Amino acid sequence: MSTEWAPSPTFSIPTDRLHISYFQVDNPKQSEFLVRLWNTEDFIKSCGNTGLDTPEKAAAFIKNRVQKDYLRNKHGQFLVSLKPHPDASLAESRPIGVVSLMKGEPPNAYSAPDIGYTILPEESGKGYATEASSGLLEYARRELGVKDVLGFCGHDDARSARVLQKIGLQFRGNRKLRVFGGAHSAVYAWPEMSQDLIVYGIDD
Ligand SMILES: CC(C)(COP(=O)(O)OP(=O)(O)OC[C@H]1O[C@@H](n2cnc3c(N)ncnc32)[C@H](O)[C@@H]1OP(=O)(O)O)[C@@H](O)C(=O)NCCC(=O)NCCS
């Protein structure tokens, strides 16, 4: 079996204003972008420090961690690029964020993936996280057979909670999540998913 997932560099999931695409191995522009995105004050305050503070570390992360998720699930972390005009190609578009649909590995995995997002601070508040998340979920349901989706955010993170609500997820309470080392998190799920979160492995 191939140890690298190599989707076409031109593949994208287009939405009205965005392209959502797989990260590419050995793409210095994407590594540099990830360093910029994940080291803003806003990101570190909300999500913590990833330690990916050089393009070399980001390139290794894309090659090892991001590609591993693609190989296992055909989803994981995706680049979000802004079209300069409605007909623009992916190549003509500019990276502004990351949207993710992540499913961990046992024993720290739930049976449904969770949706996540980061948008550059200067591009926030324009609906891009909502548009990217909705576009990715629609694609994952249609093409990848993903049925159930969870969403996690800090219980006092009203901005992130608002995105989860706008894409149609429902608040299901604050829980201790083993994926976050037992830290408390607000949990969201599709309205049609079971009320009993233990079905998805959330048991704390
Ligand atoms: C959270 C984040 C992804 C939102 O991206 P975005 O593109 O601005 O999101 P959207 O514009 O689609 O939606 C944001 C919503 O939150 C609302 N909002 C913004 N600040 C808010 C606040 N302090 N309290 C409540 N709602 C807030 C906006 O008004 C908007 O809702 P509306 O459309 O009803 O007006 C972005 O700010 C970010 O990357 N933050 C840093 C990383 C992060 O927190 N990631 C998620 C958790 S790890």
The ligand as a MOL file (V3000), in Angstrom:
LIG
                    3D

  0  0  0     0  0            999 V3000
M  V30 BEGIN CTAB
M  V30 COUNTS 48 50 0 0 0
M  V30 BEGIN ATOM
M  V30 1 C -13.3430 31.0380 15.2860 0
M  V30 2 C -13.0430 31.4380 13.8410 0
M  V30 3 C -12.6790 30.1820 13.0520 0
M  V30 4 C -14.2890 32.0890 13.2400 0
M  V30 5 O -14.0340 32.3530 11.8660 0
M  V30 6 P -14.9510 33.3640 11.0470 0
M  V30 7 O -14.6300 33.2000 9.6190 0
M  V30 8 O -14.8410 34.7090 11.6630 0
M  V30 9 O -16.3990 32.7620 11.3720 0
M  V30 10 P -17.7830 33.2330 10.7110 0
M  V30 11 O -17.6310 34.6240 10.1940 0
M  V30 12 O -18.2190 32.1680 9.7820 0
M  V30 13 O -18.7640 33.2060 11.9690 0
M  V30 14 C -18.4170 33.8240 13.1910 0
M  V30 15 C -19.6740 34.1010 13.9920 0
M  V30 16 O -19.3010 34.3650 15.3420 0
M  V30 17 C -19.8490 35.6180 15.7190 0
M  V30 18 N -18.9510 36.1890 16.7090 0
M  V30 19 C -17.7650 36.7900 16.5210 0
M  V30 20 N -17.2480 37.1570 17.7080 0
M  V30 21 C -18.1260 36.7660 18.6570 0
M  V30 22 C -18.1620 36.8510 20.0740 0
M  V30 23 N -17.1800 37.4020 20.7650 0
M  V30 24 N -19.2430 36.3350 20.7110 0
M  V30 25 C -20.2500 35.7520 20.0330 0
M  V30 26 N -20.2750 35.6280 18.6770 0
M  V30 27 C -19.2180 36.1320 18.0140 0
M  V30 28 C -19.9240 36.4090 14.4340 0
M  V30 29 O -20.8020 37.5120 14.5560 0
M  V30 30 C -20.4390 35.3160 13.4960 0
M  V30 31 O -21.8180 35.0480 13.6970 0
M  V30 32 P -22.9810 35.7450 12.7880 0
M  V30 33 O -22.7520 35.3180 11.3640 0
M  V30 34 O -24.2560 35.2330 13.3610 0
M  V30 35 O -22.8010 37.2410 12.9290 0
M  V30 36 C -11.8560 32.4380 13.7470 0
M  V30 37 O -12.1540 33.5950 14.4730 0
M  V30 38 C -10.5440 31.8560 14.2540 0
M  V30 39 O -9.8310 31.2140 13.4840 0
M  V30 40 N -10.2160 32.0400 15.5360 0
M  V30 41 C -8.9640 31.5180 16.0860 0
M  V30 42 C -8.9200 30.0010 16.1190 0
M  V30 43 C -10.1460 29.3520 16.7320 0
M  V30 44 O -10.7080 29.8700 17.6810 0
M  V30 45 N -10.5490 28.1920 16.1820 0
M  V30 46 C -11.6570 27.4370 16.6910 0
M  V30 47 C -11.4800 26.7560 17.9930 0
M  V30 48 S -9.8940 25.9630 18.2360 0
M  V30 END ATOM
M  V30 BEGIN BOND
M  V30 1 1 1 2
M  V30 2 1 2 3
M  V30 3 1 2 4
M  V30 4 1 2 36
M  V30 5 1 4 5
M  V30 6 1 5 6
M  V30 7 2 6 7
M  V30 8 1 6 8
M  V30 9 1 6 9
M  V30 10 1 9 10
M  V30 11 2 10 11
M  V30 12 1 10 12
M  V30 13 1 10 13
M  V30 14 1 13 14
M  V30 15 1 14 15
M  V30 16 1 15 16
M  V30 17 1 15 30
M  V30 18 1 16 17
M  V30 19 1 17 18
M  V30 20 1 17 28
M  V30 21 1 18 19
M  V30 22 1 18 27
M  V30 23 2 19 20
M  V30 24 1 20 21
M  V30 25 1 21 22
M  V30 26 2 21 27
M  V30 27 1 22 23
M  V30 28 2 22 24
M  V30 29 1 24 25
M  V30 30 2 25 26
M  V30 31 1 26 27
M  V30 32 1 28 29
M  V30 33 1 28 30
M  V30 34 1 30 31
M  V30 35 1 31 32
M  V30 36 2 32 33
M  V30 37 1 32 34
M  V30 38 1 32 35
M  V30 39 1 36 37
M  V30 40 1 36 38
M  V30 41 2 38 39
M  V30 42 1 38 40
M  V30 43 1 40 41
M  V30 44 1 41 42
M  V30 45 1 42 43
M  V30 46 2 43 44
M  V30 47 1 43 45
M  V30 48 1 45 46
M  V30 49 1 46 47
M  V30 50 1 47 48
M  V30 END BOND
M  V30 END CTAB
M  END
